[in-house]
């Protein structure tokens, strides 16, 4: 690869990567290595890449061919309107989680000083997206894992979001005695024995943020069970979950005393977000 020009480098790299996005992923990796815009790759297609950059590109390409997530290799992932830092300590923000943000914003007035808690914030994707759209809101972002919370703090600082606060702790232990107008969470919801945990990007993401008990609902049960102590009257609880868990989660919400329960489907018509209102 040492004598290849930009166009040749990308052509050969795309052959080594699986899937329909091979060419695009090769471009993203080379853009990352060279620190250029995508248009540069075409304008300089016949340029020779320096040896150091070629070696760095080769290392990243090898890791991607082995299955390492592209987001971790790039160290970034776009979510909502934000460009977020990510690493192996955080889940990779996914487009379907934007539905949770949409549903939260639909219930948060833009001209009110509401309080929101995002539990298990990871990279901060949900908390920071809400904070960016509701500047009058106070958003508390929590996580049990210190390295993940450190990433969220950096992302908040990078986007100048000073209406977000951070606390470390296990679910409600991090909230203390505080009450909120809304609690949102994308908790672990995969069943512990699910074979998908050994496939694709999930192989490299932090296990505590993925699996939760035999049916995947242990964390969700805990969140629903304690929500009444941390929601004001009329406050909302919104949870992201798996495609086959909506009915069970609605039942848990009703059993816990919530009303106006609803499951919202994503663009693929799969159950994705279930919510309920605490009547107080």
C-alpha positions in Angstrom: 0.0 0.0 0.0 3.0 2.3 0.4 3.0 3.6 -3.2 -0.8 4.0 -3.6 -2.4 7.3 -4.3 -5.6 8.5 -2.5 -8.0 7.0 -5.1 -6.1 3.7 -5.2 -5.8 3.5 -1.5 -9.6 3.9 -1.1 -10.4 1.5 -3.8 -8.3 -1.3 -2.3 -9.4 -0.5 1.2 -13.1 -0.8 0.2 -12.5 -4.3 -1.1 -11.3 -5.3 2.4 -14.3 -4.1 4.3 -17.6 -6.0 4.4 -21.1 -4.6 3.7 -22.7 -2.0 1.4 -21.0 0.9 3.3 -17.4 -0.3 2.7 -16.4 2.6 0.4 -18.0 5.2 2.7 -16.3 3.7 5.8 -12.9 3.6 4.0 -13.4 7.3 3.2 -14.3 8.1 6.8 -11.2 6.4 8.1 -8.9 8.2 5.7 -10.6 11.6 6.4 -10.0 10.9 10.1 -6.3 10.1 9.5 -5.6 13.0 7.2 -7.8 15.6 9.0 -9.5 16.7 5.7 -13.0 17.2 4.4 -14.6 14.6 2.1 -14.3 16.9 -0.9 -10.5 16.9 -0.5 -10.4 13.2 -1.3 -11.7 13.8 -4.7 -9.8 17.0 -5.4 -6.6 15.2 -4.5 -7.4 11.7 -5.8 -4.0 11.4 -7.4 -1.9 12.6 -4.5 0.3 10.2 -2.7 -0.3 9.8 1.0 2.7 10.0 3.3 4.0 6.9 4.9 3.0 7.7 8.5 -0.6 8.4 7.4 -0.7 5.2 5.3 0.4 3.2 8.3 -2.2 4.8 10.6 -4.9 4.2 8.0 -3.8 0.6 7.6 -4.1 0.0 11.4 -7.6 1.5 11.5 -8.6 -0.5 8.4 -7.4 -3.7 9.9 -9.3 -3.1 13.1 -12.5 -2.2 11.2 -12.1 -5.4 9.1 -12.0 -7.3 12.4 -15.3 -5.8 13.4 -14.3 -2.9 15.6 -17.1 -0.3 15.5 -16.4 2.6 13.1 -17.5 5.1 15.8 -14.9 3.9 18.2 -12.2 4.0 15.5 -13.2 7.6 14.6 -13.8 8.6 18.3 -16.9 10.4 17.3 -20.6 9.9 16.3 -23.2 12.3 15.2 -26.5 12.4 17.1 -29.4 14.8 16.9 -27.7 18.0 15.9 -24.5 17.3 17.9 -21.1 15.8 17.1 -20.2 13.7 20.1 -17.0 12.1 21.4 -17.4 8.4 22.1 -15.1 5.6 23.2 -15.3 2.0 24.5 -16.6 3.3 27.8 -19.8 4.5 26.2 -22.6 3.0 24.1 -22.5 4.2 20.5 -25.4 6.7 20.0 -27.9 5.3 17.5 -30.4 7.0 15.2 -33.3 5.2 16.7 -32.6 6.8 20.1 -33.5 10.1 18.6 -37.1 9.0 18.9 -36.7 9.2 22.7 -35.4 12.8 22.3 -38.3 13.7 20.0 -40.9 12.3 22.5 -39.2 14.1 25.4 -39.2 17.4 23.6 -42.9 17.0 22.7 -43.6 17.1 26.4 -41.2 19.8 27.5 -42.4 23.4 27.1 -39.7 25.6 25.5 -40.6 28.6 27.7 -40.6 26.8 31.1 -37.8 26.1 33.6 -38.3 22.4 33.8 -36.1 19.8 35.4 -35.1 16.6 33.5 -33.0 13.6 34.5 -31.3 11.3 32.0 -30.2 8.2 33.8 -27.4 6.1 32.3 -26.3 8.9 30.1 -23.2 7.3 28.5 -21.8 9.8 26.0 -24.5 12.3 27.1 -26.4 12.0 23.8 -29.9 12.2 25.2 -29.2 14.7 27.9 -27.2 17.1 25.7 -29.7 16.9 22.9 -32.5 17.9 25.2 -30.4 20.6 26.9 -29.5 22.1 23.5 -33.2 22.3 22.5 -34.5 23.5 25.9 -32.0 26.1 27.2 -34.3 27.0 30.1 -34.3 23.4 31.3 -32.0 22.0 34.0 -30.8 18.6 32.9 -29.2 16.1 35.3 -27.2 13.4 33.6 -26.1 10.4 35.6 -24.1 7.2 35.0 -22.7 4.5 37.2 -19.5 4.4 35.2 -17.0 7.2 35.8 -15.2 6.8 32.4 -18.5 7.2 30.6 -19.5 10.2 32.7 -16.2 11.8 31.8 -17.0 11.6 28.1 -20.4 13.2 28.7 -18.8 16.1 30.6 -16.4 16.7 27.7 -19.2 16.6 25.2 -21.2 19.2 27.2 -18.1 21.4 27.4 -17.4 21.1 23.7 -20.9 22.3 22.9 -21.1 25.0 25.5 -24.1 23.5 27.3 -24.0 24.9 30.8 -27.5 23.8 31.7 -26.4 20.2 32.2 -25.2 18.8 35.6 -23.6 15.4 36.1 -23.7 12.9 39.0 -22.2 9.5 39.3 -24.3 6.6 40.8 -26.6 3.7 40.3 -29.9 4.9 38.9 -31.8 6.8 41.6 -29.0 6.8 44.1 -27.4 9.5 41.9 -30.5 11.7 42.1 -30.7 11.9 45.9 -33.9 13.5 47.0 -34.4 15.6 43.9 -37.6 15.5 41.9 -38.0 16.1 38.2 -40.6 17.0 35.6 -39.3 14.2 33.4 -37.0 11.2 33.7 -35.6 9.7 30.5 -33.4 6.6 30.1 -32.0 4.3 27.5 -31.1 1.6 30.0 -29.7 -1.9 29.3 -32.6 -4.0 28.0 -31.1 -7.0 26.2 -31.6 -10.4 27.8 -28.4 -11.8 29.2 -28.3 -14.8 27.0 -29.3 -13.0 23.7 -27.0 -14.2 20.9 -26.9 -10.7 19.5 -24.5 -9.7 22.3 -21.8 -11.7 20.5 -22.5 -10.1 17.1 -21.6 -6.8 15.4 -20.8 -3.7 17.3 -22.3 -5.1 20.5 -19.3 -7.3 21.0 -17.2 -4.2 21.7 -19.7 -2.1 23.7 -19.7 -2.0 27.5 -21.7 -5.1 28.7 -23.2 -3.3 31.8 -24.9 -0.9 29.4 -26.4 -3.6 27.2 -27.8 -6.6 29.2 -30.1 -6.7 32.1 -31.3 -10.0 33.5 -32.9 -13.1 32.0 -35.6 -11.1 30.1 -33.7 -7.8 29.7 -36.1 -5.9 32.0 -34.3 -5.9 35.3 -33.1 -2.3 35.0 -36.4 -1.1 33.6 -38.3 -2.7 36.5 -36.0 -0.9 38.9 -36.4 2.5 37.1 -40.2 2.2 37.0 -40.4 1.0 40.6 -38.6 4.0 41.9 -39.8 6.7 39.6 -42.6 7.9 41.8 -40.1 9.2 44.4 -38.4 11.4 41.9 -41.2 12.7 39.7 -43.4 15.7 40.4 -47.1 15.4 39.9 -47.8 15.2 36.2 -44.2 14.3 35.5 -43.2 11.9 32.7 -41.1 8.8 32.5 -39.8 7.8 29.1 -37.8 4.6 28.4 -36.2 3.2 25.3 -36.4 -0.5 24.9 -36.3 -3.6 22.6 -38.8 -4.2 19.8 -40.7 -6.9 21.8 -40.9 -5.3 25.2 -43.5 -2.5 24.8 -46.5 -4.5 26.1 -44.6 -5.7 29.2 -43.3 -2.2 30.0 -46.8 -0.7 29.6 -48.0 -3.3 32.1 -45.3 -2.4 34.5 -46.1 1.3 34.3 -49.8 0.7 34.9 -49.0 -1.6 37.8 -46.8 1.2 39.3 -49.6 3.7 39.1 -48.7 5.6 35.9 -51.4 6.8 33.5 -51.4 8.0 29.9 -49.1 5.1 29.0 -48.1 4.7 25.4 -45.6 2.9 23.2 -44.2 4.7 20.2 -42.7 2.9 17.2 -39.6 3.9 15.3 -39.2 4.3 11.5 -39.1 0.6 11.0 -42.5 0.2 12.8 -40.9 -1.4 15.8 -41.8 -0.6 19.4 -39.0 1.6 20.6 -40.1 4.1 23.4 -42.7 3.5 26.1 -43.8 6.3 28.4 -46.2 7.2 31.2 -47.3 10.1 33.3 -47.1 10.1 37.1 -50.4 11.5 38.3 -49.1 12.4 41.8 
